[in-house]
């Protein structure tokens, strides 16, 4: 079955947690409104994580913007950051093609990690099914 959407539905969203106890979620839990990643204050981050959508939040997002998200029972993935650590967080969209039939597989990988102030790189690649591997 082919995905008729022009994008791959999201299964995780990010939450940035700060030193002062405040947090900025990618999607407001009350309204479903999206906050852009560029609004995060990376210099004051204490934790950052990928979180699965609840059915309630997914519904609010669809109602607000029409963006399709998929609620799951996937685990939450959170990384702690210390002063001087550099956050690594992104989505990688992987599309595999077959010449005759077109797209045969679409997947989004959620990347979470950091480069510590001492230069150590820690990176996790999280699949849509909630499994993760450290790179």
Rosetta blueprint (number, residue, H / E / L):
1 X L
2 X L
3 X L
4 X L
5 X L
6 X L
7 X L
8 X L
9 X L
10 X E
11 X L
12 X E
13 X E
14 X E
15 X E
16 X E
17 X E
18 X E
19 X L
20 X L
21 X L
22 X L
23 X E
24 X E
25 X E
26 X L
27 X E
28 X L
29 X L
30 X L
31 X L
32 X L
33 X L
34 X E
35 X L
36 X L
37 X H
38 X H
39 X H
40 X L
41 X L
42 X H
43 X H
44 X H
45 X E
46 X E
47 X E
48 X E
49 X E
50 X E
51 X E
52 X E
53 X E
54 X L
55 X H
56 X H
57 X H
58 X H
59 X H
60 X H
61 X H
62 X H
63 X H
64 X H
65 X H
66 X L
67 X L
68 X L
69 X E
70 X L
71 X E
72 X L
73 X L
74 X L
75 X L
76 X L
77 X E
78 X E
79 X E
80 X E
81 X L
82 X L
83 X L
84 X L
85 X L
86 X E
87 X E
88 X E
89 X E
90 X E
91 X E
92 X E
93 X E
94 X E
95 X E
96 X E
97 X E
98 X E
99 X L
100 X L
101 X L
102 X E
103 X E
104 X E
105 X E
106 X E
107 X E
108 X E
109 X E
110 X E
111 X E
112 X E
113 X E
114 X E
115 X E
116 X L
117 X L
118 X L
119 X L
120 X L
121 X E
122 X E
123 X E
124 X E
125 X E
126 X E
127 X L
128 X L
129 X L
130 X L
131 X L
132 X E
133 X E
134 X E
135 X L
